[in-house]
Amino acid sequence: MQFIQIKNLSRPELAPILARNCDTFLCRLRGFTFRRRLSQDEALLFVQPRENRLDAAIHMMAVWTDLAVFWINNRGVVVDSCLAKSWHPYYIPRKPARYTLEVAPERFDAFQIGDEVAIEKVALD
């Protein structure tokens, strides 16, 4: 399992988020479905093959907990965010994105639209 560290370069005082890399179709499809609880340390980074709005859309069907969602473009800029409600059919970003970061709703203040982020692979021992 590969992990990615996401740092907020615009607000370096905030702790980075360690997310599981979700770059396959099955991982993106499953996401956090069937999860009833999420710890503040759990996160998924969905990586799309290209930057656009439709590929970056998410569904919340069979997701039993709310999520903080951030969409990030190829240049590492947060282009949209939302507090995604459980069982909502879908959310689509207002601007094209390549990365979608899903975290516990308590982490909604970790990024704002316009923040620059660094996305780096992490080797865990």
N, C-alpha and C positions, 0 to 999 in steps of 0.2 A: 504494500500500500504506500503510495507516494503522498507526501504532505507538502503544502505550499504555505509560505509565510507572507501575509499581506500587511505591509507597513503603511501608515498614513503619513506621507511626507509633509503634508500641509499642517499637520498637528502631531509632531513627533513625541509629544508628551504622553500620547495614548499608547497603551500596550499593543503590540502587533497581534494579529489574529492568525492562529495556526489552523489551516483548513485541509480537509482531505481533498485531493485532486480528483475531480470527476470529469474526465475527458473522454469517456466512452459513452455510447448511446445508452447502454443498460444502466450505467451509473446515473446518467442524467435523467433517465426515465424514472428510476426508483427514488432518487433523492432522499427526502425524509418521510416518504409515505409510510404509513402504518406505525409511525413513532408517536407515542403519547406524551413523552417528555423529552426535553432537550436541555442539557447542562449548558452553562454559559461558555464553556470551553469548546463545545462542538460547533463545527462549521464545515460547509461544503463549498468548494469553488468549482462551478460549472464552466468548462472551457468549450467554446463553440469553434467550429472550423473556420468561421469567418465572422466579421462584425456586421450585424444587422439587427433589426428590431424583432422580427418574427422568430428567428432561431434563439434569441435570448429570452423569449417569453417563458413563463413558468405556469404550472398548474398547482393547485392546492387540494386536489381531490384525494381523499384518503390520508390527508395530512391532518393529524388531530391536535396540532399545536400551531399557534401563530409564529411567524418568522419575520425577522428583519432582513430585508433583501436590498442589495446594492448592485447596480449595474455599472460596469467599468468598460471603457472603450480600449482600443488598441494602444492609445497613447498613455494609458494608465490614469485616466481621469474618470472620476465618478460622474456618470451622466444622468442617473436617476436613482431613486430609492423609494421604498414603501414598507409599511408594516402589513405584511400579507396575512390575511385572516384565513383560518383553517376552513377547508371545504369550499373556498372561493374558486370558481371555474378556472380563471386564468388571470395573470398579470403580464402586461407587456410594457417594456420601457418606452419612454417618450422619445428617446434618441437611440441610434444604433449602439450596440454593445457587443463585446466578445466574451466578457467574463460576467458571471452572475455569482455573487457571494450571498449565501444564506447562513444566518446565525440566529442565535436565540434573541427574542425581542428585547431583552434587557441590554443588548449591545447596539441598539438603534442609534445611539449617539456616537458611535465609533467613526462614522464617515458622514460627510455632507456633500451635496451636489457641488461639483467643482474642485473637490479635494484631489490632490495628486497622490497616487499610491505606487508602491513598489511591490511587484509580485515575484517572489523568489522561491525556487525549489529548496527543500530542507532535507538533509540526510539525518534520519533519526537512528540512534543506536539501539 
